[in-house]
Amino acid sequence: MPLNILTYPDPLLCRHSHPVTEITDELRTMAAEMTTLMYDAEGIGLAAPQVGKLVRLITVDISGPEKRDSLLILVNPHLTPILDAGHIESEEGCLSVCDYRTRVKRYAKVLLEATDLNGQPIKLEAEDLFSICLQHEVDHLDGRLFIDRISRLKRTMYEARMKKRFRQQPERHL
């Protein structure tokens, strides 16, 4: 069955993901499908929970959407903030949070430790957009959305707008 991107308020988006214990062909296939979905949606990152799979796997490519030449598929990513680099605030959106963008404060620089699909360790420092994207996607693995990081007022306004939109949609009859 093909993967689809789940949207808020799907309850799977709020659940913690399990560590990947073995890199299998099934996991590689899922990563390839996630990459295609991410590119088709013109995103720069996608986490497994966003496609209904509660495993610690993310795809990231901040080179797009014009070109796509920096794909990283990360298994069991772990981030450590580099505290002396401070914070950065930027506008974020999400493939799972429809029609909403707002400013979010994140660490300016993080240390990434993960494994690739060949079981090889990855360790690197990320800053700016790359750091923001990694933090956003790892949040998904922990059952957290970027709207969980905004003020209660902004969150309430977004949810009211979504409820209004839902009420305005015509009923579907089977």
N, C-alpha and C positions, 0 to 999 in steps of 0.2 A: 504494500500500500504506500503511495507516495506521501512524502512529508508535507505538512502545511504549517505556516506560521500561526501560532496561537495568539490571540489578542486579549488584553485586559478586559474583563476581570476573570479570565479563565483561572480556576484554582491551582492548576499545575504550575503556573508562573510564580506561585508563592511558596513552593516546596523546595527543600534542599536537595541537591543532587548527590548521588553516590559516587565515590571514587571509581575510576576505571581500574580494574584489576588485571585485565588482559586485553591486549590490542589484537582484535580479530578482524577478519575480512568484513564481517557485519559492521563493525565500528568504522572501518575505512569507507565502506559504502555509504553509511550514514553521513560521514564527514563530507564526502563528495556531493551528496544530495543537499546538505546544508549549505555548501559553498555555492551551488547553483541557485538555491533559493535566495541567498544573501545577494548575489550578483543580480538576479532578476528583479529583486526589490530595490536595487541601488543602495544597499546598506553597506556598512563598513565592518560590521561584526554581527555574529549570530551565535547564540548559545543553545546547547542541546535542549534545555527546558522549553525554549521558545518553539520547538517542534514536538513537544510532548514527550521528550526522552530525558529522564532524570539521571543523567550521567554527567561527569565533569569533563566536558568537551566543548571547545569554542573554535570558531573560525573567525579570522580577522584579516582584513586587507584595507588599509587606510589609503591606498594609492588611487582608489576610484572616486567617482564612478567612471571617469573618462577612460582611464587605463586600469588594468588589473594585473599588477606584476609584483605584488608583495604579500602573497597569501601565506598566512601562518595557520596551521591547524595545531591546536594545543590541547594536550591531554593532561588532566589533573593540574591545571595552572594554579600557581600560588603566587600571590603578590605581597611584597614587603615594601611599605612606603619608605621613601628616602626623605626623612623628616626635615633635614636642613635645606631642602629644595623648596619648601613652602607649599602653597596651594595655588590652584588655578581655577578660575571660574569661566565656564563657557556654556553656550547653548547646546542642549542635548535633545535628541528625539529618540524614538525607538520603534523598531518594526512591529513590536507587540503593543505599543501604546498609540492608538490611532489619532492622527491629526493634532498632536500636541508637542510643542517644543518649549523649553524654558531653561533658564540658567541654573547650573548645578555646580557646586564647589567640590573639587576633587584634589587629591595630591598631585603636585606638578610632576613628580618623578617617582617611579616605582622600580623595584627589582623584580623581574619575572623569572620564575623557575617552573618548568613544565617538561613534558616529554613530547616528542613528535610521534607520528604514526609508525615510525620504524623502531620505536622504543629508545631513541637517542635523547639524552638530556639536553634541554635548552636552558640557558641562563643568560639574561641580558638586561640592560637598563633601558627603560622606556621613559620618554618625556613628551610633553605637549599632547597633541592629538592622540598619539599612540598610547600614552599613559592613560588618558581619559577613556579611550575605547576599551582597553584591557580592564580597567576598573568597572566600567559599565557591564561588560560581558561576565566578569567574575561575580559581580553582584547577582546576575541572573542565576548563576550556579548555587548561590546562597539563598535563593527565593526572594530576592529583592529587586524592585524596579526603580528606575530613576525618579519616578514620582513619589517614592518612599523617602526621598532625600530633599523634598521641597517643603515649603511652609504648609501648615494645615489649611490656610486660606486658599492658596493656589490649588492644593489638592481638592478641596471642597468645590471650588469653581470648576475644575476639570470634570469631576464626577457629576456635577449638576448638568453640565453641558452634554455629557455622554447620555445621561438619563433622558434629557430632553430630546436628543437625537433618536434614541431608542423608541420613545413614545411616538415620535413623528413618523416612524417607518410604518408602512401599511402592514396589516396582519397578513400572514401567509396561510393560505388554506390548502390542505392536502387533498 
